[in-house]
């Protein structure tokens, strides 16, 4: 079982720069894993790079105005299904947090995560650190899934701590991203048609669920979650103002 302190602090100890010099060679550095609710991650459908280098990290533009190459999520596992072939396992895991659903996919290249996910017995609380990936469906819809780097079962207290911390980080991004990462914030607003301020209400909704004693058991169906998020979005005002100058970003 992953401990609260280890889960919440591990992501802070990752390097934040895109690359570092080592023995005269530039190599990619690990990005900090952002705490993101499902509602926001599922809307982060625009991916890009900041370099033509084939090893350059791929980011998604979060609607709240920052980029994310890695994320830290937690929730209740409600389903684990092998969607692979007879010769090759490929697990699809559905994880529910207070705002929506994460979809995690693990195959042969995520060997350690795959072994752990095969042992999951829903419903269990699970922490996942992984990379968001966008993909287009047959009807042209762009969806977001997670490729896991590390997974582990957590307890209710740890899950609740993650909800509080993710709400705090979400509110920070809403309040400061246009100053701390203006170019990505401008890009996100251009791509999604809003400034992400309504995610402050999503964060408040998640916190209210904890106060109401919701254990994120997955009892809310997707239609109910969607209705609640629409109510939260309706309360959010799109803040007008001069958009900062946008840097050159390379669409993935």
Order of alpha helices (4+ residues) and beta strands (2+ residues): alpha-beta-beta-beta-alpha-beta-beta-beta-beta-beta-beta-alpha-beta-beta-alpha-alpha-alpha-alpha-beta
